Structure formats: C-alpha cells, structure tokens
C-alpha cells in the first residue's frame, strides 16, 4: 500500500493533471453502477453487482484519490468538493457535472475535463470508461476539487 499525501494545491492544474492521468488510465474499464472508489475498479450494486468497474462518481473519486484529494463518493458530495469555476476557466482535470432533471436535487453525472471540448467519464451500464464531448445541453457546472480544503492523506493500493 502506498500513501499519497498532498497539501491544498497551489494551482488547480497540478492536482487536476494527476487526477486526469489516473482517469485516462482507466479507459476501457466497464461501467458498473455503484462501482469503484479510491482503490480502483470494484463491484457495484444492483445492475452493477456482477461487473467490476466504475460508475461516474467512482471514477472521479478514484482519480482524485490518486492525486491525494478526497472528494466523496457521490456526485452530490463531489459537487461540493471544491470551488465552482466558470466554464470558460475550465482546466484539465476539473470535474464537470451534468443534470438533466433539475426537479431532482443534485447533479446526476460527473466526468473529468480532458480539455475544453472533451471529458473522460464512465457513462452508463453497458459502456466503458471513455472520452466523449463535453458540450452537452445538461451541463450544470464545473468544480475544481481540493481548493480550500487543507491537507489530506489518502492510502492508495499499488
């Protein structure tokens, strides 16, 4: 087991870059509803119980844990895990959130920005972690995790 320690990042790009690389390394891993977390792919729940992989928030949690930042396990927790950033200031590794049902509380989906046009994410049951366009009508906002959160320490197997 390796311990990764990190203080609050001086720039968003250093931590975001580490998280983005970790997420990109998972391209091709199956989607598993409720699957994955800080230690990597895992068996999910319900529809994901028989598949070892990631759901969207599990992939984001794993990627940021590799960068030494705890962001929570659900999209709602992750939505609150840093500072909101205007879309025009988006940097690689920032979390991008989507919500196609504003009547329900919280975002429904999260990915990590690759650049201002693309994201890496675990999209849905039957798919794999992949890169897709970021430009969607249900984009809710952008969050840069770790800012203003003090020092964190995360244990990551590997």
DSSP file (Angstrom, degrees, kcal/mol; ACC not computed):
  #  RESIDUE AA STRUCTURE BP1 BP2  ACC     N-H-->O    O-->H-N    N-H-->O    O-->H-N    TCO  KAPPA ALPHA  PHI   PSI    X-CA   Y-CA   Z-CA
    1    1 A X              0   0    0      0, 0.0     2,-0.4     0, 0.0   156,-0.2   0.000 360.0 360.0 360.0 135.3    0.0    0.0    0.0
    2    2 A X  E     -A  156   0A   0    154,-2.4   154,-2.7     2,-0.0     2,-0.5  -0.876 360.0-141.4-108.0 139.3    1.3    3.4   -0.9
    3    3 A X  E     -A  155   0A   0     -2,-0.4     2,-0.5   152,-0.2   152,-0.2  -0.890  13.4-165.5-101.6 128.4    0.5    6.6    1.0
    4    4 A X  E     -A  154   0A   0    150,-2.4   150,-2.2    -2,-0.5     2,-0.4  -0.960   8.0-172.9-112.5 121.8   -0.1    9.7   -1.1
    5    5 A X  E     +A  153   0A   0     -2,-0.5     2,-0.3   148,-0.2   148,-0.2  -0.893   6.4 172.8-116.2 146.5   -0.1   13.0    0.8
    6    6 A X  E     -A  152   0A   0    146,-1.9   146,-2.2    -2,-0.4     2,-0.2  -0.988  21.2-145.4-152.1 140.0   -1.0   16.4   -0.6
    7    7 A X        -     0   0    0     -2,-0.3   144,-0.1   144,-0.2     3,-0.1  -0.493  59.5 -62.0 -90.3 171.9   -1.5   19.9    0.8
    8    8 A X  S    S-     0   0    0     -2,-0.2    -1,-0.2     1,-0.1   139,-0.1  -0.360  72.7-103.3 -53.2 129.3   -4.0   22.2   -0.8
    9    9 A X        -     0   0    0      1,-0.1   139,-0.2   137,-0.1    -1,-0.1  -0.246  16.0-146.7 -65.3 143.5   -2.8   22.7   -4.3
   10   10 A X  S    S+     0   0    0      1,-0.2     2,-0.3    -3,-0.1    -1,-0.1   0.822  90.7  19.5 -74.0 -32.2   -1.0   25.8   -5.3
   11   11 A X  S  > S-     0   0    0      1,-0.1     4,-0.9   136,-0.0     3,-0.3  -0.976  72.8-131.9-135.1 151.0   -2.6   25.5   -8.8
   12   12 A X  H  > S+     0   0    0     -2,-0.3     4,-2.6     1,-0.2     5,-0.2   0.830 102.3  63.8 -67.9 -31.3   -5.5   23.6  -10.0
   13   13 A X  H  > S+     0   0    0      2,-0.2     4,-2.3     1,-0.2    -1,-0.2   0.823  96.3  55.0 -69.0 -32.5   -3.6   22.1  -12.9
   14   14 A X  H  > S+     0   0    0     -3,-0.3     4,-1.6     2,-0.2    -1,-0.2   0.975 117.9  33.3 -65.4 -54.0   -1.1   20.1  -10.9
   15   15 A X  H  X S+     0   0    0     -4,-0.9     4,-2.4     1,-0.2     5,-0.2   0.921 120.4  51.5 -66.7 -44.5   -3.6   18.2   -8.9
   16   16 A X  H  X S+     0   0    0     -4,-2.6     4,-2.8     1,-0.2    -1,-0.2   0.867 107.1  54.2 -60.9 -37.1   -6.1   18.1  -11.8
   17   17 A X  H  X S+     0   0    0     -4,-2.3     4,-2.3    -5,-0.2    -1,-0.2   0.894 108.7  47.8 -65.0 -40.5   -3.4   16.8  -14.1
   18   18 A X  H  X S+     0   0    0     -4,-1.6     4,-2.1     2,-0.2    -2,-0.2   0.937 114.2  46.9 -64.4 -46.4   -2.6   13.9  -11.8
   19   19 A X  H  X S+     0   0    0     -4,-2.4     4,-2.3     1,-0.2    -2,-0.2   0.914 111.4  51.6 -61.9 -43.1   -6.3   13.1  -11.4
   20   20 A X  H  X S+     0   0    0     -4,-2.8     4,-2.8     1,-0.2     5,-0.2   0.926 108.7  50.1 -62.0 -45.1   -6.8   13.3  -15.2
   21   21 A X  H  X S+     0   0    0     -4,-2.3     4,-1.8     1,-0.2    -1,-0.2   0.908 109.9  51.4 -60.1 -41.1   -4.0   10.9  -15.9
   22   22 A X  H  < S+     0   0    0     -4,-2.1     4,-0.4     1,-0.2    -1,-0.2   0.912 112.1  46.2 -62.1 -42.2   -5.4    8.4  -13.4
   23   23 A X  H >< S+     0   0    0     -4,-2.3     3,-1.5     1,-0.2    -2,-0.2   0.908 109.7  53.7 -67.1 -41.8   -8.8    8.6  -15.1
   24   24 A X  H >< S+     0   0    0     -4,-2.8     3,-1.5     1,-0.3    -1,-0.2   0.832 100.4  61.5 -63.2 -31.6   -7.3    8.2  -18.6
   25   25 A X  T 3< S+     0   0    0     -4,-1.8    -1,-0.3     1,-0.3    -2,-0.2   0.686  98.7  59.1 -66.4 -16.5   -5.5    5.1  -17.4
   26   26 A X  T X  S+     0   0    0     -3,-1.5     3,-2.4    -4,-0.4   103,-0.4   0.374  72.1 133.8 -94.9   3.6   -9.0    3.5  -16.8
   27   27 A X  T <  S+     0   0    0     -3,-1.5   103,-0.2     1,-0.3     3,-0.1  -0.323  71.8  27.3 -55.7 132.5  -10.2    3.9  -20.3
   28   28 A X  T 3  S+     0   0    0    101,-2.4    -1,-0.3     1,-0.4     2,-0.2   0.217  85.6 129.7  97.2 -13.1  -11.9    0.7  -21.4
   29   29 A X    <   -     0   0    0     -3,-2.4   100,-2.8     1,-0.1    -1,-0.4  -0.566  65.7-104.9 -72.6 136.3  -12.8   -0.4  -17.8
   30   30 A X  B     -B  128   0B   0     22,-0.4    24,-1.9    -2,-0.2     2,-0.3  -0.194  28.0-108.9 -63.5 151.1  -16.5   -1.4  -17.7
   31   31 A X  B     -c   54   0C   0     96,-2.6    95,-0.4    93,-0.3     2,-0.4  -0.626  36.9-177.5 -73.2 136.1  -19.3    0.8  -16.3
   32   32 A X    >   -     0   0    0     22,-2.0     3,-3.1    -2,-0.3    16,-0.1  -0.916  29.2-123.2-139.8 111.3  -20.6   -0.7  -13.0
   33   33 A X  T 3  S+     0   0    0     -2,-0.4    12,-2.4     1,-0.3    15,-0.4  -0.339 100.5   4.3 -58.1 121.2  -23.5    1.1  -11.3
   34   34 A X  T 3  S+     0   0    0     10,-0.3    -1,-0.3     1,-0.3     2,-0.2   0.509 107.4 136.4  80.8   6.1  -22.2    1.9   -7.7
   35   35 A X    <   +     0   0    0     -3,-3.1    20,-1.9    10,-0.1    -1,-0.3  -0.489  38.1  18.7 -93.0 156.2  -18.8    0.5   -8.6
   36   36 A X        +     0   0    0     18,-0.2     2,-0.3    -2,-0.2     5,-0.2   0.105  49.8 165.9  81.4 168.2  -15.3    1.7   -7.9
   37   37 A X  B >   -D   40   0D   0      3,-1.1     3,-2.1    21,-0.1    28,-0.0  -0.940  60.1 -27.7 173.2-154.2  -13.8    4.1   -5.5
   38   38 A X  T 3  S+     0   0    0      1,-0.3     3,-0.1    -2,-0.3   119,-0.1   0.747 131.8  50.0 -60.9 -24.5  -10.5    5.3   -4.0
   39   39 A X  T 3  S-     0   0    0      1,-0.3    -1,-0.3   117,-0.1     2,-0.3   0.416 116.7-106.0 -95.3   2.0   -8.9    1.8   -4.5
   40   40 A X  B <  S+D   37   0D   0     -3,-2.1    -3,-1.1    18,-0.2    -1,-0.3  -0.733  72.8   7.4 112.9-161.2   -9.9    1.5   -8.2
   41   41 A X        +     0   0    0     -2,-0.3     2,-0.3    -5,-0.2    13,-0.2  -0.224  68.1 166.9 -59.1 146.6  -12.5   -0.6  -10.0
   42   42 A X  E     -E   53   0E   0     11,-2.5    11,-2.2     9,-0.1     2,-0.2  -0.973  41.6 -82.2-154.1 165.6  -14.9   -2.5   -7.8
   43   43 A X  E     -E   52   0E   0     -2,-0.3     6,-0.2     9,-0.2     9,-0.2  -0.529  48.1-151.3 -72.7 137.9  -18.2   -4.5   -8.0
   44   44 A X        -     0   0    0      4,-2.1   -10,-0.3     7,-1.0     2,-0.3   0.116  14.1 -98.5 -91.2-154.4  -21.2   -2.2   -7.9
   45   45 A X  S >  S-     0   0    0    -12,-2.4     3,-3.1     5,-0.0     4,-0.1  -0.816  79.3  -6.0-126.3 165.2  -24.7   -2.7   -6.6
   46   46 A X  G >  S+     0   0    0      1,-0.3     3,-1.8    -2,-0.3     4,-0.2  -0.257 141.3   9.5  52.7-121.2  -28.0   -3.5   -8.3
   47   47 A X  G 3  S+     0   0    0      1,-0.3     3,-0.3     2,-0.1    -1,-0.3   0.703 137.0  50.8 -61.0 -20.5  -27.3   -3.5  -12.1
   48   48 A X  G X  S+     0   0    0     -3,-3.1    -4,-2.1   -15,-0.4     3,-1.5   0.382  77.2 102.5 -98.4   3.8  -23.6   -3.3  -11.3
   49   49 A X  T <  S+     0   0    0     -3,-1.8    -1,-0.2     1,-0.3    -2,-0.1   0.753  87.4  40.0 -63.1 -25.7  -23.3   -6.2   -8.8
   50   50 A X  T 3  S+     0   0    0     -3,-0.3     2,-0.5    -4,-0.2    -1,-0.3   0.340 104.5  78.6-105.1   6.4  -21.8   -8.6  -11.4
   51   51 A X    <   -     0   0    0     -3,-1.5    -7,-1.0   -18,-0.1     2,-0.7  -0.963  66.1-147.1-122.3 127.1  -19.5   -6.1  -13.1
   52   52 A X  E     +E   43   0E   0     -2,-0.5   -22,-0.4    -9,-0.2     2,-0.3  -0.814  61.4  77.6 -90.4 119.0  -16.1   -4.9  -11.8
   53   53 A X  E    S-E   42   0E   0    -11,-2.2   -11,-2.5    -2,-0.7     2,-0.3  -0.846  74.3 -63.4-179.5-145.0  -15.6   -1.4  -12.9
   54   54 A X  B     -c   31   0C   0    -24,-1.9   -22,-2.0    -2,-0.3   -18,-0.2  -0.965  19.3-151.0-133.4 146.9  -16.7    2.2  -12.2
   55   55 A X     >  -     0   0    0    -20,-1.9     4,-2.2    -2,-0.3     5,-0.2  -0.580  51.6 -89.2 -97.3-179.5  -19.7    4.4  -12.2
   56   56 A X  H  > S+     0   0    0     66,-0.3     4,-1.9     1,-0.2     5,-0.1   0.908 127.5  41.7 -60.9 -45.0  -19.2    8.1  -12.9
   57   57 A X  H  > S+     0   0    0      1,-0.2     4,-2.6     2,-0.2    -1,-0.2   0.829 111.5  56.4 -74.4 -29.9  -18.7    9.2   -9.3
   58   58 A X  H  > S+     0   0    0    -23,-0.3     4,-2.3     2,-0.2    -1,-0.2   0.893 108.0  48.5 -65.1 -39.8  -16.5    6.1   -8.5
   59   59 A X  H  X S+     0   0    0     -4,-2.2     4,-2.6     2,-0.2    -2,-0.2   0.925 113.0  47.2 -64.5 -45.3  -14.1    7.0  -11.4
   60   60 A X  H  X S+     0   0    0     -4,-1.9     4,-2.3    -5,-0.2     5,-0.2   0.914 112.3  50.1 -63.4 -42.7  -13.9   10.7  -10.2
   61   61 A X  H  X S+     0   0    0     -4,-2.6     4,-2.0     1,-0.2    -2,-0.2   0.926 112.7  47.1 -61.5 -45.1  -13.3    9.5   -6.6
   62   62 A X  H  X S+     0   0    0     -4,-2.3     4,-2.1     2,-0.2    -2,-0.2   0.940 111.1  50.9 -60.3 -49.2  -10.6    7.2   -7.7
   63   63 A X  H  X S+     0   0    0     -4,-2.6     4,-0.8     1,-0.2    -2,-0.2   0.910 113.8  43.1 -59.7 -45.1   -8.9    9.8   -9.9
   64   64 A X  H  <>S+     0   0    0     -4,-2.3     5,-3.0     1,-0.2     4,-0.2   0.822 108.6  58.4 -74.0 -29.6   -8.7   12.4   -7.2
   65   65 A X  H ><5S+     0   0    0     -4,-2.0     3,-1.5    -5,-0.2    -1,-0.2   0.897 102.6  55.1 -62.8 -38.3   -7.6    9.9   -4.5
   66   66 A X  H 3<5S+     0   0    0     -4,-2.1    -1,-0.2     1,-0.3    -2,-0.2   0.800 107.8  49.6 -62.8 -27.1   -4.6    9.2   -6.8
   67   67 A X  T 3<5S-     0   0    0     -4,-0.8    -1,-0.3     2,-0.2    -2,-0.2   0.432 124.6-106.7 -89.8  -0.7   -3.9   12.9   -6.6
   68   68 A X  T < 5S+     0   0    0     -3,-1.5     2,-0.5    -4,-0.2   -62,-0.3   0.664  81.7 119.3  87.7  17.2   -4.3   12.9   -2.8
   69   69 A X      < -     0   0    0     -5,-3.0     2,-0.5    -8,-0.1    -1,-0.2  -0.968  53.5-146.1-122.6 125.4   -7.6   14.6   -2.6
   70   70 A X        +     0   0    0     -2,-0.5    76,-0.2     1,-0.1     3,-0.1  -0.780  24.1 167.4 -87.4 125.6  -10.8   13.1   -1.1
   71   71 A X        -     0   0    0     -2,-0.5     9,-0.2     1,-0.3    -1,-0.1   0.409  46.6-105.4-119.1  -0.6  -13.9   14.3   -2.9
   72   72 A X        -     0   0    0      1,-0.1    -1,-0.3   -11,-0.1     9,-0.0  -0.259  27.2 -91.9  95.7 172.3  -16.6   12.0   -1.6
   73   73 A X  S    S+     0   0    0     -2,-0.1     2,-0.3    -3,-0.1   -12,-0.1   0.640  95.9  57.9-103.0 -17.0  -18.4    9.0   -3.1
   74   74 A X  S  > S-     0   0    0     -3,-0.1     4,-2.6     1,-0.1     5,-0.2  -0.746  82.8-115.4-114.7 162.1  -21.5   10.6   -4.7
   75   75 A X  H  > S+     0   0    0     -2,-0.3     4,-2.2     1,-0.2    32,-0.2   0.861 117.1  55.7 -61.9 -33.7  -22.0   13.3   -7.3
   76   76 A X  H  > S+     0   0    0      2,-0.2     4,-0.8     1,-0.2    -1,-0.2   0.935 110.5  43.3 -65.0 -45.6  -23.7   15.4   -4.7
   77   77 A X  H >4 S+     0   0    0      1,-0.2     3,-0.8     2,-0.2    -2,-0.2   0.911 115.0  50.4 -63.4 -41.6  -20.7   15.2   -2.4
   78   78 A X  H >< S+     0   0    0     -4,-2.6     3,-1.7     1,-0.3    -2,-0.2   0.835 100.8  62.0 -67.8 -33.0  -18.3   15.8   -5.3
   79   79 A X  H 3< S+     0   0    0     -4,-2.2     3,-0.3     1,-0.3    -1,-0.3   0.786 110.5  42.1 -59.9 -27.8  -20.3   18.8   -6.4
   80   80 A X  T << S+     0   0    0     -3,-0.8    -1,-0.3    -4,-0.8    -2,-0.2   0.232  88.7  98.6-101.3  11.4  -19.4   20.3   -3.0
   81   81 A X  S <  S-     0   0    0     -3,-1.7    65,-1.7   -10,-0.1     2,-0.2   0.398  93.6 -14.7 -87.7   2.8  -15.8   19.2   -3.0
   82   82 A X  E    S-F  145   0F   0     -3,-0.3     2,-0.4    63,-0.3    63,-0.2  -0.785  94.0 -42.2-167.9-148.7  -14.1   22.4   -4.2
   83   83 A X  E     -F  144   0F   0     61,-1.7    61,-2.8    -2,-0.2     2,-0.3  -0.808  51.2-115.1-104.9 145.9  -14.8   25.7   -5.8
   84   84 A X  E     -F  143   0F   0     -2,-0.4     2,-0.4    59,-0.2    59,-0.2  -0.578  32.7-161.0 -75.5 139.6  -17.1   26.3   -8.7
   85   85 A X  E     -F  142   0F   0     57,-2.4    57,-0.6    -2,-0.3     5,-0.1  -0.975  23.4-109.5-125.5 134.3  -15.3   27.6  -11.8
   86   86 A X    >   -     0   0    0     -2,-0.4     3,-2.4     1,-0.1     4,-0.2  -0.363  32.8-118.5 -59.6 143.1  -16.8   29.4  -14.8
   87   87 A X  G >  S+     0   0    0      1,-0.3     3,-1.5     2,-0.2    -1,-0.1   0.827 113.4  60.9 -55.3 -34.2  -16.8   27.1  -17.8
   88   88 A X  G 3  S+     0   0    0      1,-0.3    -1,-0.3     3,-0.0    -2,-0.1   0.657 105.1  49.1 -70.4 -12.8  -14.5   29.5  -19.7
   89   89 A X  G <  S+     0   0    0     -3,-2.4    -1,-0.3     2,-0.1    -2,-0.2   0.254  81.5 140.6-106.0  10.5  -11.8   29.0  -17.0
   90   90 A X    <   -     0   0    0     -3,-1.5     2,-0.3    -4,-0.2    26,-0.1  -0.233  32.5-164.6 -55.3 137.2  -12.1   25.2  -17.1
   91   91 A X    >   -     0   0    0     24,-0.1     3,-2.2   -79,-0.0    22,-0.2  -0.883  35.2 -80.4-121.4 155.9   -8.7   23.3  -16.8
   92   92 A X  T 3  S+     0   0    0     -2,-0.3    22,-0.2     1,-0.3   -72,-0.1  -0.312 118.4  26.8 -54.4 134.5   -7.8   19.7  -17.5
   93   93 A X  T 3  S+     0   0    0     20,-3.2    -1,-0.3     1,-0.4    21,-0.1   0.160  85.6 134.4  95.2 -17.0   -8.9   17.5  -14.6
   94   94 A X    <   -     0   0    0     -3,-2.2    19,-3.0    19,-0.1     2,-0.4  -0.321  62.4-110.9 -59.7 148.3  -11.7   19.8  -13.4
   95   95 A X  E     -HG 112 143F   0     48,-2.7    48,-2.5    17,-0.2     2,-0.5  -0.691  29.3-158.2 -83.0 133.6  -14.9   18.0  -12.5
   96   96 A X  E     -HG 111 142F   0     15,-2.7    15,-2.0    -2,-0.4     2,-0.3  -0.959   8.5-157.6-115.8 130.5  -17.7   18.6  -14.9
   97   97 A X  E     -HG 110 141F   0     44,-2.9    43,-3.2    -2,-0.5    44,-1.3  -0.822   6.2-164.9-115.1 146.6  -21.3   18.0  -13.7
   98   98 A X  E     -HG 109 139F   0     11,-2.4    10,-2.4    -2,-0.3    11,-1.7  -0.954   7.8-180.0-130.8 147.3  -24.5   17.3  -15.6
   99   99 A X        +     0   0    0     39,-2.7     3,-0.2    -2,-0.3     8,-0.1  -0.849  10.0 173.7-149.9 107.0  -28.1   17.3  -14.6
  100  100 A X  S    S+     0   0    0     -2,-0.3     2,-0.2     1,-0.2     3,-0.1   0.406  79.6  53.4 -96.1   4.0  -30.9   16.5  -17.0
  101  101 A X    >   +     0   0    0      3,-0.1     3,-2.1    37,-0.1    -1,-0.2  -0.679  58.9 177.5-135.7  81.9  -33.6   16.7  -14.3
  102  102 A X  T 3  S+     0   0    0      1,-0.3     4,-0.1    -2,-0.2    -1,-0.1   0.665  76.9  72.2 -60.4 -15.5  -33.5   20.0  -12.4
  103  103 A X  T 3  S+     0   0    0      2,-0.1     2,-0.4    -3,-0.1    -1,-0.3   0.753  90.1  69.8 -71.0 -22.7  -36.5   18.9  -10.4
  104  104 A X  S <  S-     0   0    0     -3,-2.1     2,-0.1     2,-0.1    -3,-0.1  -0.767  95.4-108.7 -96.0 142.0  -34.3   16.4   -8.5
  105  105 A X  S    S+     0   0    0     -2,-0.4   -29,-0.1     2,-0.0    -2,-0.1  -0.430  77.0  11.9 -70.4 138.4  -31.7   17.6   -6.1
  106  106 A X  S    S-     0   0    0     -2,-0.1    -2,-0.1    -4,-0.1   -30,-0.1   0.201  94.0 -59.5  86.5 158.4  -28.0   17.3   -7.1
  107  107 A X        -     0   0    0    -32,-0.2    -8,-0.2     1,-0.1   -31,-0.1  -0.391  34.6-152.4 -72.2 154.1  -26.2   16.6  -10.3
  108  108 A X  S    S+     0   0    0    -10,-2.4     2,-0.3     1,-0.2    -9,-0.2   0.626  72.7  26.8-100.9 -18.0  -26.8   13.2  -12.0
  109  109 A X  E     -H   98   0F   0    -11,-1.7   -11,-2.4   -34,-0.1     2,-0.3  -0.994  57.5-168.5-149.7 150.0  -23.4   12.7  -13.7
  110  110 A X  E     +H   97   0F   0     -2,-0.3    12,-0.4   -13,-0.2     2,-0.3  -0.994   9.3 167.8-140.2 146.6  -19.8   13.7  -13.4
  111  111 A X  E     -H   96   0F   0    -15,-2.0   -15,-2.7    -2,-0.3     2,-0.5  -0.888  35.1-108.7-142.0 174.7  -16.7   13.5  -15.6
  112  112 A X  E     -HI  95 120F   0      8,-2.5     8,-2.5    -2,-0.3   -17,-0.2  -0.948  35.6-117.4-110.8 129.3  -13.2   14.9  -15.7
  113  113 A X  E     - I   0 119F   0    -19,-3.0   -20,-3.2    -2,-0.5     6,-0.3  -0.433  24.6-175.1 -65.3 131.1  -12.4   17.5  -18.2
  114  114 A X  S    S-     0   0    0      4,-2.8     2,-0.2     1,-0.4     5,-0.2   0.819  75.2 -36.6 -87.0 -43.3   -9.7   16.4  -20.7
  115  115 A X  S    S-     0   0    0      3,-1.5    -1,-0.4   -24,-0.1     3,-0.1  -0.802  85.5 -66.1-158.0-164.5   -9.7   19.9  -22.3
  116  116 A X  S    S+     0   0    0     -2,-0.2     3,-0.1     1,-0.2   -26,-0.1   0.572 132.4  38.6 -77.1  -5.7  -12.4   22.5  -23.0
  117  117 A X  S    S+     0   0    0      1,-0.1    17,-3.0    17,-0.1    18,-0.6   0.618 114.6  44.1-112.9 -19.2  -14.1   20.2  -25.6
  118  118 A X  E     - J   0 133F   0     15,-0.3    -4,-2.8    16,-0.2    -3,-1.5  -0.892  52.3-167.9-134.7 157.6  -13.8   16.7  -24.1
  119  119 A X  E     -IJ 113 132F   0     13,-2.6    13,-2.4    -2,-0.3     2,-0.5  -0.959  19.5-134.0-136.7 156.2  -14.2   14.7  -20.8
  120  120 A X  E     +IJ 112 131F   0     -8,-2.5    -8,-2.5    -2,-0.3     2,-0.3  -0.942  45.4 143.4-106.5 134.5  -13.3   11.2  -19.6
  121  121 A X  E     - J   0 130F   0      9,-2.4     9,-2.4    -2,-0.5     2,-0.7  -0.978  58.3-109.0-161.0 167.7  -16.2    9.5  -17.8
  122  122 A X  E     - J   0 129F   0    -12,-0.4   -66,-0.3    -2,-0.3   -12,-0.2  -0.918  42.3-173.7-103.5 101.2  -18.0    6.3  -17.0
  123  123 A X        -     0   0    0     -2,-0.7     2,-0.3     5,-0.5    -1,-0.2   0.912  41.7 -40.7 -76.3 -46.9  -21.2    7.0  -19.0
  124  124 A X  S >  S-     0   0    0      4,-0.1     3,-2.2   -69,-0.1   -93,-0.3  -0.986  73.3 -54.8-173.2 165.2  -23.8    4.2  -18.4
  125  125 A X  T 3  S+     0   0    0     -2,-0.3     3,-0.1     1,-0.3   -93,-0.1  -0.280 121.4  25.9 -54.6 132.2  -24.5    0.5  -18.0
  126  126 A X  T 3  S+     0   0    0    -95,-0.4    -1,-0.3     1,-0.4     2,-0.2   0.233 108.0  91.7  95.6 -12.2  -23.1   -1.4  -20.9
  127  127 A X    <   -     0   0    0     -3,-2.2   -96,-2.6     3,-0.0    -1,-0.4  -0.449  66.2-131.4-103.7 179.8  -20.5    1.2  -21.8
  128  128 A X  B     -B   30   0B   0    -98,-0.3    -5,-0.5    -2,-0.2   -98,-0.2  -0.844  40.8 -75.6-125.4 164.3  -16.8    1.5  -20.7
  129  129 A X  E    S+J  122   0F   0   -100,-2.8  -101,-2.4  -103,-0.4     2,-0.3  -0.429  73.5 148.4 -57.7 130.7  -14.8    4.5  -19.4
  130  130 A X  E     -J  121   0F   0     -9,-2.4    -9,-2.4  -103,-0.2     2,-0.5  -0.934  50.3 -93.1-157.8 174.6  -14.2    6.6  -22.4
  131  131 A X  E     +J  120   0F   0     -2,-0.3     2,-0.3   -11,-0.2   -11,-0.2  -0.881  45.4 166.3-101.9 131.7  -13.7   10.1  -23.8
  132  132 A X  E     -J  119   0F   0    -13,-2.4   -13,-2.6    -2,-0.5     2,-0.0  -0.895  43.6 -74.9-136.7 165.6  -16.8   12.0  -25.0
  133  133 A X  E     -J  118   0F   0     -2,-0.3   -15,-0.3   -15,-0.2   -16,-0.1  -0.338  29.6-150.3 -61.6 144.2  -17.6   15.6  -26.0
  134  134 A X  S    S+     0   0    0    -17,-3.0     2,-1.2     1,-0.1   -16,-0.2   0.717  71.8  96.9 -85.0 -25.4  -18.1   18.0  -23.1
  135  135 A X        +     0   0    0    -18,-0.6     2,-0.3     2,-0.0    -2,-0.1  -0.547  49.9 143.6 -75.5  96.4  -20.6   20.1  -24.9
  136  136 A X    >   -     0   0    0     -2,-1.2     3,-1.4     1,-0.0    -2,-0.0  -0.969  56.9-125.4-132.5 148.3  -24.0   18.9  -23.7
  137  137 A X  T 3  S+     0   0    0     -2,-0.3    -1,-0.0     1,-0.3    -2,-0.0   0.708 107.2  60.3 -67.9 -18.0  -27.1   20.8  -23.0
  138  138 A X  T 3   +     0   0    0    -40,-0.0   -39,-2.7   -37,-0.0     2,-0.3   0.215  68.7 139.1 -96.3  16.8  -27.4   19.4  -19.5
  139  139 A X  E <   - G   0  98F   0     -3,-1.4   -41,-0.3   -41,-0.2     3,-0.1  -0.457  26.6-179.2 -61.8 122.6  -24.0   20.8  -18.3
  140  140 A X  E     -     0   0F   0    -43,-3.2     2,-0.3     1,-0.3   -42,-0.2   0.837  49.0 -63.3 -93.6 -41.0  -24.6   22.0  -14.7
  141  141 A X  E     - G   0  97F   0    -44,-1.3   -44,-2.9   -55,-0.1     2,-0.4  -0.983  41.4 -92.4 170.6 179.8  -21.2   23.4  -13.8
  142  142 A X  E     -FG  85  96F   0    -57,-0.6   -57,-2.4    -2,-0.3     2,-0.4  -0.955  27.4-168.4-123.8 136.9  -17.5   22.9  -13.2
  143  143 A X  E     -FG  84  95F   0    -48,-2.5   -48,-2.7    -2,-0.4     2,-0.7  -0.987  13.7-152.5-127.2 136.6  -15.8   22.2   -9.8
  144  144 A X  E >   -F   83   0F   0    -61,-2.8   -61,-1.7    -2,-0.4     3,-0.8  -0.905  28.5-143.5-105.3 102.0  -12.1   22.4   -9.1
  145  145 A X  E 3  S+F   82   0F   0     -2,-0.7   -63,-0.3   -63,-0.2     3,-0.1  -0.189  70.6  30.3 -66.4 155.8  -11.6   19.9   -6.1
  146  146 A X  T >  S+     0   0    0    -65,-1.7     3,-1.5     1,-0.3     2,-0.2   0.088  75.8 131.8  92.5 -22.7   -9.2   20.4   -3.3
  147  147 A X  T <  S+     0   0    0     -3,-0.8    -1,-0.3     1,-0.3  -137,-0.1  -0.464  81.6   2.9 -69.9 129.5   -9.1   24.2   -3.1
  148  148 A X  T 3  S+     0   0    0     -2,-0.2    -1,-0.3  -139,-0.2    -2,-0.1   0.725 100.5 110.5  73.3  22.5   -9.6   25.5    0.4
  149  149 A X    <   -     0   0    0     -3,-1.5    -2,-0.1     1,-0.3    -1,-0.1   0.371  67.7-137.6-112.7   4.9   -9.7   22.0    2.0
  150  150 A X        -     0   0    0     -4,-0.2    -1,-0.3     2,-0.0     2,-0.2  -0.182  52.2 -22.0  70.4-167.2   -6.4   21.8    3.9
  151  151 A X        -     0   0    0   -144,-0.1     2,-0.3  -143,-0.1  -144,-0.2  -0.556  62.5-175.2 -83.7 141.8   -4.1   18.9    4.0
  152  152 A X  E     -A    6   0A   0   -146,-2.2  -146,-1.9    -2,-0.2     2,-0.4  -0.935  12.4-157.5-130.6 155.1   -5.4   15.4    3.2
  153  153 A X  E     -A    5   0A   0     -2,-0.3     2,-0.4  -148,-0.2  -148,-0.2  -0.994  11.3-174.8-135.2 130.8   -3.9   12.0    3.2
  154  154 A X  E     -A    4   0A   0   -150,-2.2  -150,-2.4    -2,-0.4     2,-0.6  -0.980  18.7-141.4-127.2 133.1   -5.2    9.1    1.2
  155  155 A X  E     -A    3   0A   0     -2,-0.4     2,-0.4  -152,-0.2  -152,-0.2  -0.854  24.2-176.3 -94.0 126.6   -4.0    5.5    1.2
  156  156 A X  E     -A    2   0A   0   -154,-2.7  -154,-2.4    -2,-0.6  -117,-0.1  -0.986  23.2-126.7-125.8 127.9   -4.0    4.0   -2.2
  157  157 A X              0   0    0     -2,-0.4  -154,-0.0  -156,-0.2    -2,-0.0  -0.423 360.0 360.0 -68.7 145.9   -3.1    0.4   -3.0
  158  158 A X              0   0    0     -2,-0.1    -1,-0.2     0, 0.0  -119,-0.0   0.380 360.0 360.0 141.9 360.0   -0.5   -0.1   -5.6
